[in-house]
Amino acid sequence: MKLPPISSEPRHTSYDVVIVGGAMMGSSAAWFLAANPDFDGRVLVVEKDPSYQWCSTAHTNSCIRQQFSNEINIRISQFGVEFLKDFRTRLGGDPEVPDITLLSFGYMYLAGSDEFARVLRDNQALQTGLGAGTRILSPDEIAANYPFYHLDDIVLGSHNPVDEGYFDGNTMFAWWRRKARQGGVEYITNEVTGIARTGTRITGVTLASGETVAAGTVINASGPRASLTAAMAGLDVPVEPRRRFTFVFAAEKPLGGTLPLTIDPSGIHVRSEGEYYLCGCPPDVDPPVDHDDFAMDHDIWENKVWPALAHRVPAFEAIKVVNSWVGHYAFNTLDQNAIVGPHDEVENFIFVNGFSGHGFQQSPAMGRGVSELVTYGEYRTLDLSDLGYARIARNDPLLERAVI
């Protein structure tokens, strides 16, 4: 089915749902609404950049894991794995929809202290109780499977080789967007510049082109710009852009086997990427940045990343960067967990924000949950209430001990 070009102007003056932001999270919500047989409303997705080149979606490392310390995050990822493994069927069986392969090399958390070792043991008990394949490994057990690590300063490792690893999230995003449009969702290239509110209700949005459209529900899916969108409605959300650095490098002496996504005590993470390797980290000083600040700090590689890589994997002493980029985490400053659901006072303003690096892997559950809230006024499958705005209003963090 050939789709018409995306316009800059809305076709209607009123929509049941207006989604602010059309990247991964906005398109997930749009597709789940379009695919829900109980929803028959009109949906508008407003995305200011049709290239998506600066959004978090374009800069993701596209991985999924079950190694979290909160039950809700584990269950969210388990649904994500189910969804991507059955992607074509879930999107209606269209033979043009590709299968999505999960490369299950697993995450390898390395504990360099007894304190973090206890955290990993506690997490593993929770994870395995929920069906995850996480295993605690001694340094000798790690070395037996992955002899390339230097482990003299490691107490233990936590590794899950089942349903953890890399998947092609951009394919999932592209097909969500395409199928949402085929299902009647209207996308426009424009920008929301104002949100009208009367008391406890949102009534509509104003676009940069001057149009005003009525809205039954507004969904904030604007990634690192979430606080700017909320502020248009007179609301606050503790989400800000934080720079995250990614490097792709070639090794003079390849390891000869797959490198799990390794989370090192130094704060870097690294994994196999085909014939190359991909690594990343936050800066040591991690302030909020401007929404258009994607400046690379090359000292990060020389002073932090490369020394840590060469220490942990001695074969990485001789490596060469072949690509690098800077992306933004939509960083939830309260607890680095998602914020999903309605505002506690403005019930038709729905957040799907603050993923702090977990957005791609959590997007299937988030889109489904938001569609249920809009359609039924409640969660019908996985209860995401623990991630609701109420904890933000109470200043009561839901602490996650496995943030990367």
C-alpha positions in Angstrom: 0.0 0.0 0.0 1.6 3.3 -1.2 1.2 6.1 1.3 0.8 9.7 0.3 3.5 12.3 1.1 3.4 13.6 4.7 1.9 17.1 4.7 2.7 20.0 7.1 -0.9 20.9 7.6 -3.5 18.8 9.5 -6.5 17.6 7.6 -8.9 18.2 10.4 -9.5 20.7 13.1 -10.2 18.2 15.9 -8.5 14.9 17.0 -9.2 12.4 19.7 -5.5 12.1 20.3 -2.6 14.4 19.5 0.9 12.8 19.9 3.7 15.3 20.3 6.7 13.6 18.8 6.8 10.9 16.1 9.9 9.0 16.9 10.1 5.6 18.6 7.8 6.3 21.5 5.3 8.4 19.6 5.1 5.9 16.7 4.7 3.0 19.2 1.7 4.7 20.8 0.3 5.6 17.3 0.6 2.0 16.0 -0.9 0.4 19.1 -3.8 2.8 19.0 -4.4 2.1 15.3 -4.1 -1.7 15.8 -6.5 -1.7 18.8 -10.0 -2.8 17.5 -11.6 -1.1 20.4 -10.2 2.3 19.5 -11.9 4.2 16.7 -10.7 7.7 17.3 -8.7 10.1 15.1 -5.0 10.4 15.8 -2.6 13.2 14.8 1.2 12.8 15.2 3.2 16.0 15.1 6.9 15.6 14.3 9.0 18.6 13.5 11.9 16.8 11.9 10.9 14.1 9.4 14.6 13.0 9.0 14.7 12.1 12.7 18.4 12.7 12.6 18.7 14.4 16.0 16.2 12.4 18.0 17.2 9.8 20.6 15.8 7.1 18.2 18.5 7.8 15.6 21.3 7.5 18.2 20.3 4.4 20.0 22.5 1.4 20.6 19.4 -0.8 20.1 19.8 -3.4 22.9 17.4 -5.1 25.3 18.0 -6.7 28.6 16.2 -8.2 31.6 18.9 -7.4 34.1 17.0 -4.8 36.1 16.4 -4.4 39.8 12.7 -3.6 39.6 10.1 -6.2 38.7 8.2 -3.8 36.4 11.3 -3.1 34.3 12.0 -6.8 33.9 8.4 -7.5 32.8 8.5 -4.6 30.4 11.6 -6.1 28.7 10.1 -9.6 28.6 7.2 -8.3 26.7 9.6 -6.4 24.4 11.4 -9.7 23.6 8.0 -11.4 22.9 7.0 -8.6 20.6 10.1 -8.4 18.5 10.4 -12.1 18.2 6.9 -12.2 16.8 7.1 -8.9 15.0 5.5 -9.8 11.6 2.6 -11.6 13.1 1.9 -8.8 15.6 1.9 -6.3 12.7 -0.8 -8.3 11.0 1.1 -10.9 9.1 2.0 -8.7 6.2 4.7 -10.6 4.2 6.5 -7.3 3.5 7.1 -6.8 7.2 10.6 -8.3 8.0 11.4 -10.6 10.8 13.5 -9.0 13.6 16.4 -11.0 14.9 17.6 -10.8 18.4 21.4 -11.5 18.8 21.4 -12.9 22.3 25.0 -12.3 23.4 23.7 -11.0 26.7 24.8 -8.3 29.1 27.8 -8.9 31.3 27.8 -6.8 34.4 31.2 -6.8 36.1 31.4 -6.1 39.8 34.6 -4.5 41.0 33.5 -4.2 44.7 31.8 -6.4 47.2 29.0 -3.8 47.5 28.1 -4.0 43.8 28.5 -7.8 43.9 25.7 -7.9 46.5 23.5 -5.7 44.3 24.1 -8.1 41.4 23.3 -11.2 43.5 20.1 -9.6 44.7 19.1 -8.6 41.2 19.8 -12.0 39.9 17.5 -13.6 42.5 14.7 -11.3 41.4 15.4 -11.8 37.7 15.5 -15.6 37.8 12.3 -15.6 40.0 10.6 -13.9 37.0 12.0 -16.4 34.5 15.2 -14.7 33.3 18.3 -16.7 32.5 20.7 -14.6 34.6 23.6 -16.4 36.1 26.3 -15.2 38.6 29.8 -16.1 37.5 33.0 -16.1 39.4 36.1 -14.6 37.7 37.3 -18.2 36.8 33.9 -19.0 35.3 34.0 -15.8 33.2 37.5 -16.5 32.0 36.5 -20.0 31.0 33.9 -18.7 28.6 35.5 -15.3 27.7 39.3 -15.6 28.1 39.9 -12.2 26.6 39.0 -10.3 29.8 41.4 -9.0 32.4 39.7 -10.0 35.7 42.2 -9.4 38.6 40.1 -6.6 39.9 36.7 -8.2 39.4 34.7 -9.9 42.2 32.0 -11.5 40.0 29.9 -11.1 36.9 26.2 -11.2 36.1 25.4 -12.5 32.7 22.2 -13.5 30.9 22.7 -15.2 27.5 18.9 -15.7 27.0 16.9 -13.0 25.3 19.4 -10.2 26.0 21.4 -8.5 23.3 21.0 -6.5 20.1 18.1 -6.1 17.7 17.3 -3.8 14.8 15.1 -1.3 16.6 15.1 1.1 13.7 13.3 -1.4 11.5 10.7 -1.8 14.3 10.3 2.0 14.4 10.0 2.3 10.6 7.3 -0.3 10.4 5.4 1.0 13.4 5.3 4.4 11.7 4.3 2.9 8.3 1.6 0.6 9.7 0.2 3.4 11.9 -0.2 5.5 8.8 -1.8 2.6 6.9 -4.2 2.3 9.9 -5.3 5.8 9.6 -3.0 7.7 11.8 -2.1 11.1 10.4 1.5 12.3 10.6 2.4 15.9 9.9 5.8 17.8 9.7 5.1 20.6 12.0 5.8 21.6 15.6 3.5 22.1 18.6 4.1 25.6 20.0 1.3 25.9 22.4 -1.1 23.7 24.4 -4.4 25.1 25.6 -5.7 24.1 29.0 -8.9 24.9 30.8 -8.6 23.9 34.5 -7.9 20.2 34.6 -8.4 19.5 30.9 -6.2 20.0 27.8 -8.4 21.4 25.1 -6.1 21.6 22.1 -2.7 22.5 20.6 -1.3 25.3 18.5 1.1 24.5 15.6 4.1 26.5 14.4 2.2 27.1 11.1 -0.6 28.9 13.0 -3.3 26.2 13.1 -5.1 25.4 16.3 -6.6 21.9 16.6 -8.8 20.5 19.3 -7.5 17.5 21.2 -9.3 15.0 23.4 -5.9 13.7 24.7 -2.4 14.9 24.3 0.5 12.4 24.6 3.9 13.8 25.4 6.3 11.7 23.4 8.9 14.4 22.8 12.0 12.6 24.2 14.6 14.9 25.7 12.3 17.9 25.0 9.6 16.5 27.3 9.9 19.3 29.8 9.4 21.9 27.1 6.2 20.2 25.9 4.9 19.8 29.5 5.6 23.5 30.2 3.3 24.5 27.4 0.5 23.0 29.4 1.8 24.6 32.6 3.1 21.3 33.9 6.5 20.1 35.1 8.3 16.9 34.4 11.9 16.2 35.6 13.4 15.2 32.2 16.4 16.9 30.6 18.8 16.1 27.8 22.1 14.5 28.8 24.9 13.8 26.3 26.0 10.2 25.8 29.0 9.2 23.6 29.2 6.3 21.3 32.3 5.0 19.5 32.7 2.2 16.9 36.2 0.8 16.7 38.2 -1.8 14.9 40.7 -4.0 16.8 44.1 -4.9 15.3 43.6 -8.3 17.0 39.9 -9.2 16.9 38.8 -11.4 19.9 37.8 -14.4 17.8 34.4 -14.6 19.6 31.4 -12.5 20.5 31.9 -9.9 23.2 28.9 -9.6 25.4 27.6 -6.1 26.2 30.0 -5.6 29.0 29.3 -3.0 31.7 32.6 -2.2 33.3 33.2 -0.7 36.7 34.8 2.3 35.0 31.4 3.3 33.6 32.0 2.4 30.0 30.1 -0.3 28.2 31.3 -2.3 25.1 30.0 -5.0 22.8 30.5 -6.7 19.5 29.2 -4.9 16.4 29.7 -7.3 13.5 33.4 -7.1 12.6 33.8 -4.1 14.8 33.1 -3.2 18.4 30.8 -0.5 19.8 31.3 1.2 23.1 29.9 4.2 25.0 29.8 6.1 28.2 28.5 9.2 29.9 30.9 12.1 30.7 32.4 12.2 34.1 30.7 15.5 34.7 27.1 15.0 33.4 25.1 18.2 33.3 22.0 18.9 31.3 22.8 20.4 27.9 20.9 22.4 25.3 18.5 20.4 23.2 20.7 21.0 20.1 24.0 20.3 21.7 25.5 17.3 20.1 29.1 18.3 20.3 31.7 15.5 20.5 34.3 15.6 23.3 37.2 13.8 21.8 39.1 13.8 25.1 36.5 11.3 26.4 38.0 8.7 24.0 41.6 9.4 24.8 41.3 9.9 28.6 38.5 7.7 29.6 37.2 5.1 27.1 40.4 3.8 25.5 42.3 3.3 28.8 39.4 1.5 30.3 39.0 -0.8 27.2 42.7 -1.6 27.2 42.6 -2.5 30.9 39.6 -4.7 30.7 40.4 -6.4 27.3 44.2 -6.3 26.7 43.7 -7.0 23.0 42.1 -3.6 22.8 45.4 -1.9 23.4 45.6 -1.5 19.6 42.3 -0.2 18.2 41.1 2.5 15.9 37.9 4.5 16.0 36.0 4.2 12.7 32.8 6.1 13.7 31.5 8.1 16.6 28.4 10.1 17.6 26.7 11.9 20.4 23.1 11.2 21.4 20.9 12.5 24.1 19.4 10.5 27.0 15.9 11.8 28.0 17.2 11.8 31.6 14.7 11.5 34.4 16.5 13.3 37.2 14.4 11.8 40.0 15.1 8.1 39.4 16.2 7.4 35.8 13.0 5.4 35.2 10.2 5.9 32.8 7.3 8.3 33.5 4.2 7.0 31.8 0.5 7.8 32.3 -1.6 10.9 33.0 -0.7 13.9 35.0 -2.2 13.7 38.5 -4.3 16.8 38.0 -4.6 17.0 34.2 -5.9 13.6 33.3 -5.9 14.0 29.5 -2.2 14.9 29.3 -0.3 11.6 29.1 3.4 11.3 29.7 5.6 8.7 28.0 9.0 10.2 28.9 12.2 10.0 30.9 13.5 6.6 29.8 17.1 7.5 30.5 18.5 5.2 27.9 15.9 2.4 28.1 13.4 3.7 25.6 14.0 1.4 22.6 13.7 -1.8 24.6 10.7 -0.5 26.6 8.8 1.0 23.7 6.6 -2.0 22.9 5.2 -2.1 26.4 4.9 1.7 26.6 2.9 1.9 23.3 0.6 -0.8 24.4 0.1 0.7 27.9 -0.6 4.2 26.5 -3.1 2.8 24.0 -4.9 1.0 26.8 -5.1 4.2 28.9 -6.5 6.1 26.0 -9.0 3.4 25.0 -10.1 2.0 28.3 -9.0 4.5 30.9 -6.8 1.8 32.6 -4.1 -0.7 31.9 -5.5 -4.1 30.7 -2.3 -6.1 30.3 0.8 -5.0 32.2 0.1 -2.6 35.0 2.6 0.3 34.6 1.2 2.3 37.5 4.4 2.2 39.5 6.0 4.3 36.7 3.2 6.9 36.9 3.4 10.6 37.4 2.1 10.3 41.0 5.6 9.4 42.3 7.0 12.5 40.6 4.4 14.6 42.3 5.3 13.0 45.7 9.0 13.2 45.0 9.2 9.5 45.7 11.8 7.9 43.5 11.4 4.3 42.2 15.1 3.5 42.4 16.6 1.3 39.7 20.0 -0.1 40.6 20.9 -1.3 37.1 21.1 1.9 35.1 23.8 2.2 32.4 
